[in-house]
Amino acid sequence: MNVHPAARAASSDTGSIGASDAVPIAIAHGDGIGPEIMSAALKVLTAAGARLAPEEIEIGEAVYEQGLTSGIAPESWDVLRRTKVFFKAPITTPQGKGYKSLNVTIRKTLGLFANVRPCAALSPFVATKHPDMDVVIVRENEEDLYAGIEHRQTDEVYQCLKLVSRPGTERIVRYAFDYARANGRKKVSCFSKDNIMKLTDGLFHKVFDEIAAEYPEIETDHWIIDIGTARLAARPEIFDVIVTSNLYGDIISDVAAEISGSVGLGASANVGEHCAMFEAIHGSAPDIAGQNVANPSGLLLAGVQMLVHVGQPEIASKIHNAWLKTIEDGIHTADIHKAGDSAEKVGTDAFAEAVIARLGESPRTLPAVSYALDARPVEIAPPRRPAPQVKTLVGVDVFVHWREADADALAAALKSANAVEGLDLILITNRGTKVWPEGLPETFATDHWRCRFMFDGTGQSAQVAALLTQLAKAGIDFVKTEHLYEFDGQLGYSLGQGQ
């Protein structure tokens, strides 16, 4: 991953939190089990000699309750932008009332476009059906449905916009290949759903193929997301690095973490050109908060990723190997403890102390790690902007709130209202399926209709505005429009199902 500019040269294996050569980082203790696991993780980092200068910020539930719907105070942004590194415990986002996910807000605001989640089996010491699993999920972090652009448009229909950009796709795909090359990985797999979403997911697959050609030494393949997820769950050993879009990546990274042994072991790095955030992949688990039973491993391993990022790979290796030795010795928290296999069930604090006691040791059966030797920084290239293309307006989709379940009647009303010469109604769909002309009576319809008008040549926005004015005068309730374009003669819109 991208190395923090303040620590490009790793120094000796001495020092501690607050040392004179310490790297500034922002930390947040979070909600639920967050304070417990953060305390445990920092205790281990301190004992290992991590050279860090933490500056605490408050985020999450307490900030939401102050009336800040973002979950973060304005002054905290200054700390994050100054330190450029954020070590974050899980938080609780209140349900309802328009509260936005703080994780998504931080990732997008600071440009943390790459989410990196390693998922490796710890067999036979942590139960799994997949002892050879060693997969890294590289997830796009800023786009897709996580743009969070949602609208209620009729009594019955809500929408969420899926946004995928070429620069954003190029950046995450290139990062996946650069990560594979820097970490000695041999294969990168792309997951998408381009058999259905031919424009958005189609772009992701197309860019993947383009960039893959620049890395001839790395094997590649592409999977439709549903069968790819099924194969990941059943045969994860066939995958190495997986790159995918935001929602798919969120789902499959939890699948991968769970089948490797436990979501509680999962760590996550969120990396951008300017900043990085490190966190466990699990939530705040308020049901077990304050009981000293939570597993701090996910956050501790995120701390290991952070140490590599800030140029302290030797200390990262020391902690990771001590953690592996602890797991190997059967010192387990309740989530991974198995009677007869584990040696001892311990709480959060005792687990941290067990890791500290093994600092300087390496596992005997599990592979030891050496970040100084086995990983190189991933240099992040700025996104490339595509050359502009000739963009031609050829039509418009008008979405109408129409309560009658009669497409023929709607078509008649639209035709009667439209007096724009050279702009004709050619299609009506409901939930994407053609219902006019020649619709079938079996097709279920809601009160939300897409009505497609096409120009007989090149159209103008003024003609679209005239059409909408005429529809309004006729009392037709249009709720949104989408212009239909061709780019260098290629369709920039999808056909209706059944068209």
N, C-alpha and C positions, 0 to 999 in steps of 0.2 A: 504494500500500500504506500501511499505518498508519505515521505518522511518529513516530520515537522522541521521547519527551517531553523529553529533555535537549537537543534540537536542533531545535525547531520553527521557529526563525528562522535562515535560512541567512546566514552572514556572508561576508566577503570571500574572494577566491580565493587567499589566502595562508595560510601555516601549514604544519604537517607533523605526522607521527605524533609524539605526545608534546607538542604545543603546549599552551599554557595553557588554551585553550578547547576542548581535545580531548574527543571523546565516548568514554567508556569502552566497550570491546567485549571480549568473550572470543574468543580464537582457539585453534584446535587444528591442529597440523601434520599429524596423521593418519598413515596407514600407506602403504606402497608408494610411489607417486609423490607422495603428499601433501606431504611436506616440500619437495620440489623446486618444485612448482607454487605452494605457499603462499609460499615465499621469493620467487619471481618476482612473484607478485601483490602482495605487500607492498612490493616494490621499486618497482613502478609507482605504487601508491597514495602512497607517500612522495614520489616525484619530482613527482607531480601536486599535492602540497600538501594531501592529505587530513588533516583534523584528527581524529586518532584516538588513543586511549590503550589499546593492546592489553594484555590480561592473559592469559597462556597457561595453558591447562589440558591435562591429559593424558587422552586417551581412546583407545579402540580396542584393538588387539592386545596392547599391553604391559599394559593394565589387565585384559583378559580373562585373561592369563597369570598375573596375581596372584591369580586365583581369584574375581574379581568378574564374575559371569555377565552383569551389565548392561552391562559395558564402560565404566563411568564411576564414578569415586570419589565418595563422599558429599560431600566438600568442594567438588568441582567444581560441584555444583548451586548452592551458595551464590554462586559467581562468576557463573553464568549468570543467576540470579535478580536479582543486584545490577546487572549491566551491562545486562541485557535484550536484548542483541544478541550473536549468536554467528556468527563467521566461521569456517567449518569446512572443512577438507580431507577428502577421502575416507578411509575407514577400512576395515580388513579384519575381518570377523566370522568367527571360527573355525567350521568346519563341525561339526555334531553336538554332543553333550554338553549340549544344552539351552541353548546361548547364544542370547540374544535380539538382534534387530536394534537397534543403538544408535540409528540414525536414527528408527525407529518409537518407541522409548522416549522420546527427547528430544521429538519432535513431540507425543506424547500427554501426557507429563508436564507440559510447559510450555504446553499448550493451543494449539499451532501448527496450527490447523485448516485453513488455506488454503495449498496448495502452488501457486505461480505459476511457470510455465515458458514464457517467450517462445521461439518458434521461427521465425526469419525467414531467408529465403534471402539469400545474398550473391553472387548471380549477376551477372556471369560469372566472378567471381574465385575462388569455391569451387564445384566441380562439383555441379550438382543438375539434376534433370529438371523442377523446379518453381520457375522464377525469380521468380514473383510471390507466393510463399508468405510470409505474415506472420500467424502464428497464435499465440494465447496459450492454454495449457491451464491451467485452474483446477481443481485436483484436491482433493477432500475428503481430509483427512489423518489422521483419528482413528478412523474407524469401519470398517464393512464387514468383510471377511475379515481385515483387518489388526488387528482386535482380538486375533488370535492365540489364540483359544480353541479348542483342538483336543483331541480325545480318541480313544483307541483303545477301541472298545466290544465287539468280538468278535474271533475269530481272523482274520476276513477284512475287517472294515470299520472305517474310521477316519472321523471327522467333523471339520469345521471350521465354526464358527458364523458366520453373516453377520448382523451387527447394524447396523441403520440406524435412526436416531432422527429424529423431526420437528424438534427444536431444532437438531440437527447439520446436517440437510439444509437447513433454512431459512437457517442462518448461511452455509453455503458458496454457496448459490444467490444470496443477497443480495449476498455479497461479489463474485461474478462480475459481477453487473449494476452494482454500484457501481464496480468496477474499469473496466468498459467505459465507463461515463459519465465517470469521472475521466480516462481516457486517450483520449477521443475515438473509441472503438470503436463500430461501428454495429450489430453483431449478436452475439447470444449463442445458442449451440447446446447442447442437452442431449443427452448420450449415456446410455442405460440399456438394460436388458434386461427391460422390464416386460411383454413378451408371454409370458415364462416365469415370472419371479419377480414375481408380481402384487402382493404385499404390500410387499416391501422396495424393489425397483426401481419398483414402482407408486407408492409414497410419494414417491420422488425425483422422478418425472415430475409427479405431482400438485402438489407444492410448487413445482416450476419454473413450472408454468402459473399458479399463484396469484400468485407474486411477479412474473412477467413482466408481469402486468396493471398493476403499479405503475410500469412503465417504458415508457410507450407510444411513446416516441421511438426505442426500440431494437428492431430486428427480431429475431425468435426462430424457432427450429425445433427439432424433436426427431428424433433418429435412434436406431434400435436399434443397439446397440454394434457388432455384427459388420459390418453394411453401413456404418455410420458410419465405422468404422476403415478399411474398404476404400476409401471415398470420400476420407477424409483422406489415404491413401497415394497415391491416383490423381489427386485434384483438390483439393489443400489450399487452393487460392485461393478456394474457395467458403465457407471458414470464416474466422471472425474471432476470437471468444472461444469456447472450449468449456468447459463445466462438467460434471463427472461425478464419480462415486464413486471410492473409493480405488484399488481394483485396476485398474479400467478406466483411470483417469487415469495410473497408473504405466505401464501398457502403451502407451497411445496417445502419451504424452509422449515416450517413447523412439522410437516410430515417427516422430513429427513431427520430433524432433531429427535422426534419421538421414537422413530424406528431404530435410531442409533443407540438408544438407551433411555434418554429422558430429556424432555424440554428444559428441565432445570439445569442441564449441563451446557446449554447452548449460549454462545457468545456472538456478538454482532459488532462489526465495525461499519460506520457510516462515513464515507470518505468523499471529500470534495477538493476542488482546486485550492481553496484557501483554509478550510477548517476540517475537523474530523470529530466524530462523536462515537463513544464506545459504551456499550450497554449489554445487559443480558437480554435474551430474546423473550423471556417470559414476562408476565404481568406482575402487578403489585400484591396479589394473593392476600387480600385483607383478612380472609377467614383464618389464616395461620399467623397473622402479624402479632409480634410481641411474645411469641411462645418459644423462641430460640430453637426452632425446628427446621427453618428454611435452609435450603442448599445454597451456599454462596458461590458455587462453582461457575455458573454462567457469568456473573459479574467479575469474578476473579480472572477468568479466561479472557474476558473483554479487556481487563487491565493488562494482561499479557500482550494482547494485540496493540494496546496503547503504547506499551513500552517499546515494542518493535518500531512503531510509528515515530516515536520521539528520539530514536537513536540509541536505545539501551537494550540491544538484543541479547547480551550476555545475561542480564538480570531477568529478562523475559524467559530465557531458556531455563535458568535456575528455578524460577517459580513453576514453570510448566512441568519440568521434570519432577520436582518435589510433589506437585499435585498428582501426577501420574503414579508416583511411588505410593502416595497415600491411598489412592483408589486401588492400586494393586495389593496393598496390605490389608484391604478389606475394611478400612475405616470409612464408613458410609453414613450419610444422612438418611432420614426416613424414606425419601422418595426413591432411592436406589437400593436401600437395604433389603437383603433377602436372607431370611433365616436359613442357616446351614451353609451358606456361601460366604456371606459377609462375616468379618471377624467381630465388628463392634458397631452398634448404632450410636451415633453421636449427634449433638445439636450443632447449631451454626457456629458458635464460638469454639467449641471443641474441635470441630473440623478445621477451622483456621489454625488453631494451635498445632494440630497434627501436621498440616502442611509446613508450618514454620519449623517444626522439629525435624523435618526431612529436607530442609534446604541444603543444597550441596550434594544430595543423593540423586541417583537416577533409577528408573524402573529396571527390573530384571527381565520381565517378559514383554511388556509393551515397548514399542520403539521409543527411544529417547529422542528429544528434539534438540536442535542447535540452530537457532534463528540466525546467528552470525554467519553460519556457513551455508544454510539451506534456503535463505530467502534474500531477495534484493528489493530495493524500493521500486515501486511502480510510479514512473513519472507520468503525470497526467497532462495530456496534450489538450490545448484549447479546442472547442468544437469547431468544425469546419462549416461554413455557410454554403449551401448549394447555390449555383448560379440561377438567377431569376429565369422563369420560363414564360412563354406567351400564355396569358390567362384570358380565357374567353368565356363570357357569361352565356350559357345556352338554355337556362331554365331556372325554375324556382320551385321548391317544395314549400307549400303552405300547410301548416298543421292547424286543424280546425277542431274546436269543441262543438260536437254535434250529437245531441242526445238521442235522436231517432236511429234505430238499428236498420237503416235503409240507405245503402250506398247509392242506389239509383236516384233517390230523392235528393241527396246531397249533390250528386253530379249535376242534376238539373238546376238546382239553385245556384251552383257555382257558374255554370255556363250562362245562365240568365243574367248574373251580375257582371260577368266579365265582358268588357267592351274594348279591351286592348288589342289592337290589330296585330296579328302575327304571334300571339301568345295563346296557346290552346291547352285545355285540360286533356291529359292523355292517360292518367292513372290515379286511382285512389287505393291506398293500402290501409290496413288496420293492424297495428302491432307488427308492421313490416310485410304483411301478407296481402297480395292483391285481392281486392273485393269489387273493383270496377275498372274496366268493363269486364263483363263475363265472369263475375264472381260466382262462387258456389254458396248455396244456402246453408251448408254445414259449417262454414267458417264463423267462429265466434268473433264478435266485434264489441269493443268498448266504445266510450264516447270520445275517442281521440283518433283523428283521421289525418293521414298524410295525403295531400292533394298535389299532384305533380303537374305543373304547367311547363310546356316547352316552347321556346321560340322557333320560328321557322328559319332563323338565321342567327346572327349575333344580337344579343339583347342588350339593354341598358338598364341601369338601376332605376332610372326615372320611370321606366315602364312597369317595373315591379311595384314601385310606390303607387303608381296609378291603379294597378290591380288591387292593391290592399285598400286603397281609398274606396274603390267600387264595392269591394266585399263588405267593408264597414257600413257603407250606406245601405246595403241590402240586409244588414243585421246578422251577417255571418261572423261568428266569434272566432277569429284566427288567434292562436296563442303563441306562435313563433313561425319564423321562416328560415329556410336555408337556401342560399343561392347555389345553383348547380354550375360548375365550371368544367372546362377542359383545359389541361395544361399541356402545351405543345401538341395539341390534338388528342391527348389521352384523357379518358374519362376520369374526372375527379369526384365521382359519386358512385354509389352502388345502385344496382337495379333492385326493384321490388321482388320479394319472393313470389314466384309464379309469373313474373313479367316476361 
